[in-house]
């Protein structure tokens, strides 16, 4: 008998869809598998990271992606403001925390990094102007006319008081011209506070919840003589917290970054619900008195446990707004080498904000 060919098989649409789904899943899985696994990661030793380590949040989040060892690196005895940026640049730590103003200046100075998390807006309590409590000659910003001010230039310790004193008509000295207040950059926090207490300088600015300043504040040796305005550029824009990393690290290990952010969010929520236990961990692991540890968690000006800004465009707008204001008012660094709008847009890595591929907000 002659061979009668079989009619072509009709593949059901449902089977086609299933095949495509399996193929897509395999492709995604292969892409995930292709991402480099980081066996260990170095992070800053801070109040929140010691809690994350002790409570197992790092172990759980990093363990899911094969990172089995988390090393917490202390800043060291020098306590130099901005040292964490150099550590990121040199690869000593993977991710660093700095406020958004200094992070932007570091980018303008050549650090090829990206912001992977930004905080909500700041507040008036985060970076006040401080004077020695028994200095009867300094009781307000107006009293700083002609006086000596010492703080770290590339930090909130400059960006906050710069706005306050500029709006009071008492600008700081700059490289180009003398102002109404004698400004000296001091990058060592212990030196800055000792300088005020000894009378070598008349005032400074600091985060009261920062280790070097908390003890002096709680002991009553300092007083607040000025605060950033609630509707100002620092509170709404320049005083936000950021976490940033080198661009090549982020591109190579995006899952590590996501795990870091997920652990931070879990730690933040847990610490607010267990303040006393969290303070005990911070006191033990960072070697500070218990009252100092609790203050670092509960003070209105703390920054370790702030909520995040999920919207990447709002974070970009914050940088554009404060850069424009500081340049217009004499910021010599940003005036020389400020970021373009395109550079700012790229500086905020949208992959880790709401809607991004590696976002914790999705």
N, C-alpha and C positions, 0 to 999 in steps of 0.2 A: 504494500500500500504506500502511496506517496505520503511523504511527511507533511503534516499540516502544522504550520507554525502556530505557537500559542499566542493569543492576543497579548499586547503589552499590559503589564501589571499597573494598575492604578494605585498610586500611593495616596493614602488618605491625608487630607490637610493636617489633621491632628498629629500624624506621625512626622510630617515635615516640621511642624512647630517644635515637636519634642526633640527631633534631631538637631535643629538649630539651637535650641536651648542648651542641650548637652554640649554641643560644640562651643557655644559661647562660654559656658561654665568652665570647660576645659581650658579655653584660651585665657580666661581671667585667672584660673588657678595656676596656669603656667606663668603668667605675668607675676603673680604673687610669689611664686616659688623662685622666680628669677631675681626678686629683690634681695639685696645682700643682707645676710644675717649678721648682726653685731653681737658677738659673744658677751662683751662687757661694755659698760658705759660709765664715764666720769661726769659727775654732776656737782654743783655747788652744795656745800654743807650749810644749810640755813634752817630756821625754825620749822618750815613746812616740810622740807625734805627729810629731816630726821624723824618726823612723825610718820611720813609716808614709808620710810624704811622700817621703822619699828612696828607699824601696824600691818605690814605685809602688802600694802597697796602697790609698791614698786614691783615686788616679787610676782604678784598676780598679773599686772598689766604687761610688764616686760617679758614675763615668762611665756605669755601667749605667742610671742614672736621670736622666741629663741634667745633673747638676751637674758642670761642667767646670773649675771653679776653686776651690781650697781655699787660703784665706789663714790663716796661722798668726800669731796676735797675741801678742806678748810682754807679760808683766805690767807691764813698765816699771820704772824705777829705784826707784820708791817701794816696791815689793814689799810691798804691804799685804795682809795675810791677809784674805780675803773679798772682795777687789777683783773677782774673777771673778764673784761673785754679782751685784754691781752691774752688771757688763758684760752679763750675761744679762738682767737686768731692763730695761736700757736698749736691748737689741738689738745691742750691740757684738759679742758672740759668741753663737753659737747654742746651744752645749752647754757646761756647766761641770762640773768635778770638784770635789767637796768631800766630806769624811767625812759620814757619815749624821747625826751629832749636829748639826753646824752647818747642814747642809741642812735639817733639821727645824726648827731655830730660825728660819732665814730664812723658811720656810713659815709658821711661827707669827707672824712679824713682818709678814706680808702678801704675800710673794712668791707670785704665782699660778703656781707651777711644779709639775712632776711629776718623780718619779724614774724614769728609763728604764733604769737598770742599777744593781745593787748587788753588792758583792763578797761573797766568803766571809767568815767570821769573821776577826778580826784576830789579833794575837799580842802577847806581852809586850815585844817589841823595837820596836814601832812608835812609841811616844811615851813615852820614859823621862824621869824627872826628872834634870836636869843641874845640876852645880855646877862652878865653876872647879877645874881639876885640882889646883892648889896651895893650895886653901882647906882647911886642916887642920881647921877648925871644922865643916865640913859633910861628913859621910861617910855619913849615913843619913837616912831620912825623919824620924826622931825629932829630929835635929839642926836641923830647920827650925822648931821651936817658937819663936815670937817673931821669926822672920827675915822678910826681904823676898823676895817671889816675883813675877816679872813675866812675863806671857805673854798671848797673844791670847784674849780671853774667849769668843768664839763660834768655837771650834775644838777640835781634839783637845788643843791645848796647855792647855786648861782642863779638858775633860771627863775626860781620863786622870788628871792629878794630883789633881783634885777627888776622884775615887774613892779614890786611894791615900792621900791625907792624911786624908780623912774616916774611912776605916777604921782609920787610926792614931790617931784621936781628936784630930786637929789640923786642924780646918776652916779654910778660907779666910775672909777678910773678905768680907762681902756688902754690898749696899746697906742691908739692914735691921739688921745687927748686926756687931760686930767679932768676928773669929774668933781663932784661935791663930797664924795666919800672915798677915802683911800682904800682901794681894794687890793688884797693880796690873795693869790691862789694857794691853798693849802690842801694837798690831797690826802694827807694822813689825818683820819678823824680824831685820833687821840691827841695829836698836836693841835688841831683846830680848837678842841674844847679846852685843852690846857692853856692855850694862848689867851682865851677869854678869861678863864679863871685866874690867870696870873696877872692880867691887865695889859699884856703885850698887844692885844687887840681889844676893841670895845664890843664887838658883836660878831655873831656868826649865824648860819642857818643850818639846821639839821633835821633829820627824821628822828623824832623823840624815841621811836621804837627801835632805832638802830643801837646795836650793842654799846658802842663807845659813849653814847650820850644818855642812855636810859638811866644809868646809875646816878649821874650828876643831876638829872632832872628829878628823879624820885627822892634824892637827898635834899632837895630844895636849894641847890646852888645856882640854879638858872631861873630866869623869868622870860616870858614872852612879851616882846615889845611891838610886834607887827605880824600880821597874817595876810596871806594872799586873798584878794577879793573873790567873793563867791561867783561873780559873773565875769571873772577875768580869764586871761589866756592860760595861766598856769593851771588853775583848777579844772577848766573845761578841756584843755588840750595838752599842754606840755607836761603836766604832772601825772599823766597816765603811766602805768607800769607796762613793761613789755618783757617778753622772753624772745631771744634771738639766737641764731646759730649761723655758722658759715653756710653759704649757699651750696657748696659742693657736698657738705655733710647732709643737709636737708634733702637734696636730690637723691643721694645714695641711700639714705635711711629714713624715708618718710614715716614708716610704721613705728620707728623708734620715737620720733617726735610725737606722733599721735598717742603712743603709750604713755609718754611723759605727761602730756596734757591731760589725759584721762586720769592718771594717778593724782595729778595736782587737784583736779576737780573733786575727786573722791576724798582726798585729804582735807580740802577746804570744808566740805560738808560735814565730815566727821568731827573736825576740830571745833566747829561752832556748836555741835551737839554735845561735845565732851571737853569743855574748856579746861577743867581741872586736870583731867588725865593728860590732855595734850600739853598743858603747861609743865607737868611733871616730866614728860618725855623731853621737852625742849630744855628744861633746866639741867637734866642729867646729861644729855647728849651734846649740848653746847656749853656746858659748864658755867651757867649763870645762876644767880639766886632765883628761887621760885617766884618771888614777887616780880622780878624782872621778866621772867619767861611769860608769866600771865599778862603782864602789861603789854608785851610784844604781840600778844594775840588779841587783846581786848581794846587797846587804845584806839580812839577814833582815827588817828593818823597812821595806823599800821598799814602795811602794803602786801604782806606775805599771803594773806588770805582773801584778797579782793576778788570780786566777781569779774568775769571777762566781758569784753566787748565783742559780741558775735559777728557784727557787721564789718566786713573788711573796708568798705567804702567810707564808713564813719571814722575808722582808724586813719585812713589816708587823708580824709578831710581835716582831722585833728592836726596832723603834721603840716599840711599846707597852711593851715590857719596860724599855728604858732610860729612857723618859719617866717611867714610874711610879717608878723608883728615884731619879732625880735630883730629882723633885718632892718625894718623901718625905724627901730629905736636904738640901733647902734651895736647890734651883735656882730663883732668883728670877724668871728669864725664863719658864721653862716653867710655873711655878706660877701666873703671872699670865695667860698666854695659850697654854697648851698645846693640842695638837690633840685633837679628839675621836676616838673610834675610827673613825667614818665618814670623818672628814677624813684620817686615816692610811691607811685602806683606799684612798681615792681618790688619795692622794699617790703611792703606788706604782702606776705605770701597767702593769697586767697585760698589755697588748697586746704588751709587749716582753720578757716573761718566758715561761717554758716554757708552751706551749699557746696563747699569744697570737698574734694575727693577724700581727704583725710581729716575732716572736721569732727570734733567731739560734739558739735551742736546739732548734727543732723539726726 
